[in-house]
């Protein structure tokens, strides 16, 4: 099991920036990848970004490319999501997730609210 705690959400105006953090604890050595997902009211949870824990390879949803950057600090067992040029449609609860293998997400954080005002 990996425990995840997100922080850094808040209210920001359109065009602004936020940096989300996700601190991991527990069976860190078993993590294969970490990612960010989001869920807006009335919508399904959707993928935002992913980073492979060992190699640092990244991938993003199309709407986030060029605006969002996922990174990790292995020494701090923390993954970050830098979000720039935020839009009202980015408003959602953002969740951090840890996957212990390819194609799976095993552990989830409690979520942090991001609200972008127009």
C-alpha positions as CSV (number, residue, x, y, z in Angstrom):
1,X,0.0,0.0,0.0
2,X,1.0,3.5,-0.8
3,X,-0.5,6.5,1.1
4,X,-1.0,9.7,-0.9
5,X,-1.7,13.2,0.4
6,X,-2.4,16.0,-2.0
7,X,-2.0,19.7,-1.4
8,X,-1.9,23.0,-3.3
9,X,-5.4,23.4,-4.6
10,X,-7.3,26.6,-4.4
11,X,-9.1,29.4,-6.2
12,X,-7.3,31.2,-9.1
13,X,-8.4,33.5,-11.9
14,X,-8.3,32.3,-15.5
15,X,-4.8,32.6,-16.9
16,X,-3.2,32.0,-13.4
17,X,-1.1,29.1,-12.1
18,X,-1.2,26.6,-9.4
19,X,1.2,23.8,-8.3
20,X,-0.2,20.7,-6.8
21,X,1.8,18.4,-4.6
22,X,1.3,14.8,-3.7
23,X,3.4,13.2,-0.9
24,X,3.7,9.5,-0.9
25,X,4.5,7.2,2.0
26,X,4.4,3.4,2.6
27,X,5.6,0.9,0.0
28,X,7.4,3.6,-2.1
29,X,9.8,1.0,-3.5
30,X,6.9,-0.8,-5.2
31,X,5.6,2.2,-7.1
32,X,5.9,2.0,-10.9
33,X,4.2,5.3,-11.8
34,X,2.3,8.2,-10.3
35,X,-0.4,10.3,-11.9
36,X,-2.9,13.0,-11.6
37,X,-6.6,12.7,-12.4
38,X,-9.5,15.1,-12.1
39,X,-13.2,15.0,-11.7
40,X,-15.5,17.9,-12.4
41,X,-19.1,18.1,-11.0
42,X,-21.4,15.7,-13.0
43,X,-18.5,14.3,-15.0
44,X,-16.4,11.1,-14.8
45,X,-12.9,11.1,-13.5
46,X,-10.4,11.7,-16.3
47,X,-6.7,11.3,-16.7
48,X,-4.5,14.4,-16.5
49,X,-0.8,13.4,-16.4
50,X,1.4,10.5,-15.5
51,X,5.1,10.0,-14.7
52,X,7.1,6.8,-14.4
53,X,8.7,6.8,-11.0
54,X,12.1,5.4,-12.1
55,X,12.6,6.8,-15.5
56,X,10.7,10.1,-15.3
57,X,8.9,9.5,-18.5
58,X,5.7,11.6,-18.8
59,X,2.5,11.8,-20.7
60,X,-0.5,14.2,-20.6
61,X,-4.0,14.5,-21.7
62,X,-4.2,16.6,-24.9
63,X,-5.8,19.6,-23.3
64,X,-3.0,19.8,-20.8
65,X,-0.1,19.6,-23.1
66,X,1.9,22.8,-23.1
67,X,0.1,24.1,-19.9
68,X,0.7,21.3,-17.4
69,X,4.0,19.8,-16.2
70,X,4.3,16.7,-14.0
71,X,7.5,16.2,-12.1
72,X,8.8,14.2,-9.2
73,X,11.3,14.5,-6.4
74,X,12.4,11.0,-5.6
75,X,14.2,12.1,-2.4
76,X,11.0,13.6,-1.1
77,X,8.7,10.9,-2.5
78,X,6.6,13.7,-3.9
79,X,5.1,14.3,-7.3
80,X,4.0,17.7,-8.5
81,X,1.6,19.1,-11.1
82,X,2.5,22.6,-12.3
83,X,-0.6,24.1,-14.0
84,X,-0.2,27.3,-16.0
85,X,-2.6,29.3,-18.1
86,X,-5.5,27.8,-16.2
87,X,-9.0,27.9,-17.7
88,X,-12.4,27.7,-16.1
89,X,-12.8,24.2,-17.6
90,X,-9.9,23.0,-15.5
91,X,-12.1,23.4,-12.4
92,X,-12.3,20.0,-10.7
93,X,-11.2,18.0,-7.8
94,X,-7.7,16.8,-8.6
95,X,-6.6,13.3,-7.4
96,X,-3.1,11.8,-7.1
97,X,-2.8,8.1,-7.8
98,X,0.0,5.5,-7.6
99,X,0.3,2.5,-9.8
100,X,2.3,-0.6,-8.8
101,X,2.4,-1.9,-12.3
102,X,1.7,-1.3,-16.0
103,X,-2.0,-0.5,-16.7
104,X,-3.1,-0.2,-13.1
105,X,-3.8,2.4,-10.5
106,X,-3.8,1.0,-7.0
107,X,-3.9,3.8,-4.5
108,X,-5.6,7.2,-4.5
109,X,-5.3,10.4,-2.5
110,X,-8.3,12.2,-1.0
111,X,-8.3,15.0,-3.7
112,X,-7.7,18.7,-3.7
113,X,-10.1,21.3,-5.1
114,X,-9.0,23.5,-8.0
115,X,-11.4,26.3,-8.9
116,X,-10.6,28.6,-11.9
117,X,-12.8,31.7,-12.1
118,X,-13.5,33.5,-15.4
